[in-house]
């Protein structure tokens, strides 16, 4: 069992004072024996521990030991990571299904409150959400589900106990090898600070996310409609897989990285009829400067046969029929929203190995803030009035943080940083 101390100070530079300093421990539990030893290590039956990050991994982890964590841990301030929980392999029926932690949306009570982020990888038997995912609303860290049967929100049944309340994700939002997606999956999602990825669906009923209100993606937008062949429950229906249009992204006004939308056979080059958002919508975002075409790659179609962006119609509002081709924006002259605002944030070094970090952007910096995984601003520099500043991060403990830059124009850019 690996245990790490995190010391987090609440500081505010340029006139503000130190508010509080406290320490929390993080744990990495490998296998059933370490998990059971951790569960048995409570200081008293009535006192639970608040931890920073908690990682549980191992093929022999049982549901009983998994549930017992709630008797040991009061809350996770950072990220809960679950990896390789494959105990159900070879078991049948209900014995092969693992449940997530319980929660009650009406009372706001959850068996394991998680304040930072959630990362689940290779947990194929983790299937029943049990209400615990409803607590995720404004997530300062990552929200990643990869190769798990935990459902995306879909209707009012048991899938309604999933992560339908997600509103903002400060880090990456990634679903890989997931069950299915629908217009009900992200009804409240407004912004993602890092990469937004939907790849390798396992269900042929993954057409679109029509009702998603998202306006901003700070990193890459990645959609890969080709499922992992090894996970296909319906291999003969491969032509009916993920995403027939981009209507769920009709409110987007900023993509801060690369765009990669591939292996979606039902996607058209331009809007074929009114109300349809196809590849022409990406062309519209380029033309309007919401995608930094000068500095990032845009790949549509198939890896071996990408769509030629030069022939994609204008699609002014994303719903018009194909227009005559016209030149793409020139590199470094067009296609950058607000003259590059929000697309050139540079942080060095990252990961941070010393006591200072250099922050640069191509407009005057008004304020720089460091946010911990609970959403608290723990360090800030105000009234910078320069395109570059050096931030003293000696008071930061080891771990993940969000760095937020506000420019003199009021625009905000965020990026993940790591203190080693």
N, C-alpha and C positions, 0 to 999 in steps of 0.2 A: 504493500500500500504506500503510495507516494503522497506526501503532505507538503503543501507549499504555503508559506505565510505571505499574505498580501497586506501591506500597510498603505492605507489610502488617506491622504490629507485633503481637507477642504480648504483651498487657498483661492484668493482673488487678488491679482496684481493691480498695479496702478490705482492705488487708493483704497482698495478693499482689504479686509482683515481676515486672518485665519479663523475659521469657525470651529472645526472639530478634527480630531485625528483618532482613527480607530483601526483595529487590525482584525482581519478575518482569515481563515484558513481555507485552502482549496485541497481537494482530494481527488486522486486518480486510483480507482479500485479495479484491479485486474483479476477477474474470476470470482467464483462463489466464495472461496475461503476468505479472501480479503474483504468482500462485501459483508459477510457474516461477522467478521471481526470488527468491522466498522460499526455495524448495527449494534453490536454488543458493547461498544465503547462509550455509551452515554454516561455522563457524570452522575446523573440521577434519573430515575424513571419519569420525573416530572419536568426536567429541564432539557429542552432541545437546543441544538446548536445552529446558529446562523453561519452558513458557509459562503465563500466567494464563488468558486467554480466547483462543480461536481461532475466527475466522469465515471461512468460505470460501463465496463466492457467485459465480455467473456461468454463463451458458448455454453457454459454450465450454469449461468444465472437463472434461478427459478423465480416463478411468480411470487412465492412466499417471501423470499429474500428481497426481491424488488419492492414489494409492498412495505416491508419492515423499515425501509428508509424513512418513511414518514413518521415513524416513532423516534427517529434519531435526529432528523433535520427539521428545523423550524421553517427555514426558507433558504433559497439559493439567490444570492444577490447578483451573481454573474450568470454564467451559462451552464445549463444541464446538458451533458453530452452522453448519449447512449450509443454503443457500438457493438456489433457482432453478437447481439442477443438472439441466438439461434437455438435455444433450448428445445423448442417445439419440433425440431427436425426428427422425423420418424414417429412422432406421436400422432394420435388420431382424435378427431372431433374437438371438443372444447379444451382438451388437454394441450392441444397444439396452438392455442390462442393466448396471447399475453395482453393484459389490459394496461392502459396508461393510468396515471393517477386520477383520482376522482375529484370532481369539482361541482359546485352549485352556482350557476350564474345569478340567480335571484338573490341569494344571500351573500355572494361574493366570497364564499369560503371554499378553500382549496386544500386538499391534503398536503400538497407540496407547492407552496407559492414560489414562482420563479420570476425574478425581477429583470434578468438580463436577456438571455437568448436561449434557443433550443436547437440542438444539433442531434439528429438521429440518423445513423448510417447502418445499413445491413442488419436490420431487425425485422425479418420477414414475417414473424409471427405476432409482432406488436400491432394489433388490429383494432381493439375496442377503445375509443377515445375517452369514454367515461366522464366527460365534462371537464377534464383537466386542461384541455387546450383552449377553453373559452377564456382563460385568464389573460391570454396574449392579445393586447390591444396596441399599445405603443411600445415596441420592442427596440431597445437601444443597441442590441447586438445583432447576431445572425439568427435567422430562422430557416433551418435546413432539414428537409425530410428526404432521405435517399434510401430507396429499397426498403420500404416499410408499407404495411397494409393499412396504416392509419388513414382514414378517409379524408378527402377534401370535403368541405361543406357542400351538401347536395340535398336540398329539400328540408323537410321538418322532422324526418325520422331520426334514427340513431346517428346519421351523418351530420345532423344539426348540432351535435355535441362537439364538432371539430372546431377549426380555427377561424370561424366566420367573423369574429370581432376584430381581426387584424386591421389596424388603421395606418400605422407607420412602422417601418423596419429600418433601423439606423445602419445596419450592416447589409449582408447579402440575404436575399429571399430566394431559395433554391428548392425546387421540387424535381427530383429525378427518380425515374422508375416508380412513379406513383400510380394510384389506382385509376382515377378519372378526374376530370375537371369540368366545370360547367359555369353558366352565368351566375350561379349562386355561390361560387367558391370564394370570391373576393369582393363582397358587396360594399365594404367600407374602406378598402385599401386606397390610401391617398398618395403615399410616397415610399420609395425604397432608396436608402442612401448608397448602397453598393450595387451589386449585380442582381438582376431579376432573371431567373432562369426557370423554364419549364421544359423538361426533356424526358424522353423515353416513357411515354404513357403505357399503361398496361391494359387499358380498356378502350374499346372502339367508341365509347360515348364521351369523347373528350373533344368537343367541337370548338369551343370558344369560351371567353370569360366576359360575355356581353355587358354585364352590369357593373364592371369594375370602374371606379371613378379615378383611377391613378392619374396624376398629373406630372410626376417627376421620378426619374430613375437616375441616380447619381453615377452608376457604373454602366456595365454592359447590359444589353437586352438580348437574351439567348432563348430561342425556341427551336427545339428539335423534335419534330413529330414522328421520327422513326423510333419505334420501341426497341428495346433490347430483345433480340430474337430468343434468348434463353428464357425470357419471362413471359412470352406471349401465351395467354390463355386461349386466344382465338387467332391463330396464325393465318387463316385464310381471309381475314378481313383487314389486312394490312393497309389497303387503300382508304380505309375509313377512319384513320387515326387522327391524331391531334390537330386541331385548328384549321377551320375552313375560312376564317377571316380574322381581321385584327380589330373588330369593333370594340373589344374591351380596352383598347388603347387609344380610343378616339379623343380622350381628354389630355393626352400627353403633350407637354410643352417643353420638356427637357430630357434628353438622354445624354449622359456624361461620358459615354464610352463607345465601344464597338456595338454594332447591331448584327446579329447572326440569326436569321430565320430560315431554317432549312428542313427538307424532307416533309413538307406539308403538301401532299398531292392535290388537295382540294382548294388550295390558295390560288387565286387568279392574279395576273399581272396588274390589271386595273379593275376598279369597281365595275362589276358587270351589271348591276342594277342599283336602284336607289336604296340607300341604307346599308350598302355593302362597303366594307373597309378592307382592301387587299394590299398588295405590295405598293400600290400607288400612294397609300397613306404614308409609308416610309419615305417615298420620294417627296411628298408634300412637307414632311418634317425636315428634310434636308433643305428644300428650297426656302423654307421659312426660317432656317437657322437654328432649329431646335435640336438638330444633330450636327456635331462638329465634323462635317465631312472632310474638312481640311486635314484633320489629325487622327481620325479613327476610321476603321474599316466597316463597310456595310456589305454584307453577303446575304443574298436572298436566293431562294430556289433550292438547288442541290449542289453539294460540294464539287461534284465532277461536271456540273452543267449549271453554273449560277446564272441568274437573271441579269441581263445587260441593263443596268440602271438608265442608260441613255435612251432606251426605247420605252421606258415606263411613262405612262401618261401623266399629265399634270396633277390631276386629282386635287383640285384646290381645297375642297372640303372633305375629301376622302370618299365621296360617293358618286363622283361623275364618271361618265364613260371614258374610254381611253382617248387621250388627246394626241395630236401629232408629236413626234419626238422633238426635243430641243436640248441644247447643251446642258450638261451638268454644271453646277457651280465650280469655278476654278479653285484649285487648292490654295488655301491661305488668303483668299480674297472674298469668298462668299461661303455661306453655309455655317457661319458661326454666330449664334444668337448673342446679341448685346456685345458685339465686337470681341468675342472670345470670353465674355464673362462667364465664370463658372466652369470652364473647361481646361484651365491651365494651373490648377492648384498643385504645387510641388512641395513635398515634405522630405527633408534629408537630415540625418539618416532615418530610415524606417525599414526594419525595426531599429529602435533607439537603444544604443549601447552605452551612451554617456549621460551627461547631465544637461545637454542642450540639444535643441532641434531647430533647424532653419525652415521657415515657412515662407513660400513665395507664391504670388499670384499676379496676373497681369493687370490688376487694377489696385488702387489704394486700399490697403487693409484698414478697416475701422476697429475691428475687434477680433481676437482669437480666443477660443474657449476650448477646454478639454473636458469631455463628458465621460463619466464612468458608466459602467454597465447597469447601474440602477437609474440612470437618467439625470444624475446630479452634476451640475457644473462644479468641478473641483479645482480648476485653475483657469485664469483668464488674464489677458492683456488688452486693455482698452486704449483708445486714442492713439493707435499705432501710426496712422497717416503715412504709410510707406508701402511699396510693393513687396517688401521683404522684411522679416523680423526674426530675431533669434529668441526662442522661448526657453526659459530655465525650467527644466522638468525634473530637477534633482529630487523634488519632494514626492514624485510619483512612484508608487510601488510597481513591481513587475505585473504585467498583465495587458489586457486589451482596453483601448479607449477609443472614443470618437473625437476627432479634432474638427471644430466648426469655425469657419472663417466668415465674418460679415464684412462686406466691402462698403466703401463710402456711398455706393449707390443703393445699399440696402439688400443686395443679393447675398445669398448664403450658400456656401459650399461645405461639404463634409467629407471626411475620409477616415478610415480606420488606421490607428497607429498601435504599435506594440512596443512596450517597454521591457527590455530584457534585463 
